Amino acid sequence: MKKISILAILFFCMLTSGLIAQETGQKIAEYPVAFQPGEKIVQAGLGFGMMGVYGDVVIPPLSVSIDIAKEIEGFPISFGGIIGLAKSEYDWYYRDDYKWTYTYFLLGGRAAYHLKLKSEKIDPYGGLMLGYNIVSYKEPLGWVSTNSYSGGSSYLMYGFYAGARYFINPKMAVYVELGYGFGYLNLGISYKL
């Protein structure tokens, strides 16, 4: 909980510093040169660490997202969606060969604030994610004891993140996101449509 509070404070400070830097009365958003209003970016990534996991992660969080830049009241914002997939296994402590297998399928939305940067290569941003993580599980013998252990259920998932894209060429970038959500650290490739 302490880590979550620290990340929330850092995100809030980053967001407010960007908002304060905007001139009062200004109605035109100043996006980073690398990501302009109306542009769309699709990205695919691999995550490390994940909240709400049962047992050990077998397939790390994989995600695909889209961000669309849209000016709102003079602020450089992007909106989009995310889908994700991960898998874990939980060993029953009485038998090593007895494992529950969990599959996590995330459907969610994202919104981010982009910091102005006069660089054609870097797009720094911070944002929020809200989604629903659909959890299914498989038990090897087809039964679950009601007295000892039961399977998990789906849940609402939220997160916040700070990240940056580095454009290798005008259309393609690599990205990194750090935060609390489907993956604590996400690395991947972005492509501008």
C-alpha positions, -999 to 999 in steps of 0.1 A, spaced: 0 0 0 29 23 8 43 18 -28 9 26 -43 7 59 -22 42 70 -33 34 63 -70 1 81 -67 19 112 -52 46 111 -79 19 109 -106 -1 137 -91 30 159 -89 40 152 -125 4 159 -137 0 192 -117 35 205 -127 24 200 -164 -9 218 -158 6 247 -139 31 252 -168 3 258 -192 -4 295 -198 -36 308 -184 -63 313 -210 -44 293 -235 -69 271 -255 -45 253 -279 -29 222 -266 9 220 -270 16 183 -275 50 168 -278 63 171 -314 63 133 -316 25 129 -309 1 154 -323 -37 158 -319 -57 133 -340 -28 109 -343 -33 73 -332 -7 50 -317 -10 12 -313 14 -6 -290 21 -41 -279 40 -48 -247 53 -73 -222 47 -67 -185 67 -76 -154 48 -81 -121 11 -80 -118 -15 -74 -90 -41 -100 -81 -22 -131 -93 -28 -165 -78 4 -185 -76 33 -181 -99 31 -163 -133 36 -187 -162 28 -162 -190 37 -126 -181 12 -98 -188 10 -93 -226 -10 -62 -237 -21 -44 -268 -34 -8 -265 -43 22 -286 -39 58 -278 -57 87 -297 -44 122 -291 -73 147 -284 -72 182 -272 -95 190 -243 -97 226 -230 -62 232 -241 -47 202 -224 -27 175 -244 -46 143 -236 -49 109 -251 -76 83 -248 -77 47 -257 -83 11 -248 -62 -19 -237 -66 -56 -238 -43 -80 -219 -36 -116 -213 -16 -134 -185 -15 -169 -170 -4 -183 -136 -3 -216 -118 -10 -224 -82 5 -256 -67 -15 -274 -40 9 -278 -11 0 -315 -5 9 -326 -41 35 -311 -64 18 -324 -95 -16 -309 -86 -19 -273 -101 -47 -248 -107 -41 -228 -138 -55 -193 -139 -60 -172 -171 -64 -134 -168 -80 -114 -197 -81 -76 -192 -105 -52 -211 -100 -16 -202 -97 20 -211 -67 44 -207 -63 82 -205 -30 101 -204 -16 136 -201 14 143 -224 42 165 -214 53 191 -240 87 184 -254 103 200 -284 117 167 -295 106 147 -326 117 115 -308 104 115 -272 68 115 -260 66 115 -221 32 109 -205 14 98 -174 -21 83 -171 -48 62 -156 -62 28 -166 -96 13 -156 -107 -21 -167 -122 -54 -159 -99 -85 -154 -118 -116 -164 -103 -145 -144 -109 -181 -153 -93 -212 -138 -89 -249 -145 -85 -276 -119 -67 -308 -130 -93 -333 -117 -123 -312 -125 -134 -306 -89 -128 -279 -63 -132 -286 -26 -156 -263 -9 -139 -268 24 -103 -260 15 -96 -240 -16 -118 -223 -42 -110 -206 -75 -107 -168 -79 -132 -145 -96 -130 -117 -120 -125 -82 -106 -124 -45 -114 -88 -34 -121 -74 1 -119 -40 15 -124 -18 46 -130 14 48 -149 41 71 -162 59 63 -194 77 75 -225 80 66 -261 112 69 -280 106 71 -318 132 52 -338 116 66 -370 86 89 -376 62 58 -373 78 34 -349 88 38 -313 99 17 -283 81 25 -250 84 19 -213 57 24 -186 61 21 -149 32 20 -126 5 0 -108 -18 -20 -130 -17 -50 -154 21 -49 -152 43 -29 -128 68 -24 -156 58 -26 -193 81 -26 -223 72 -28 -259 68 -14 -294 45 15 -306 34 21 -341 18 54 -353 -11 48 -376 
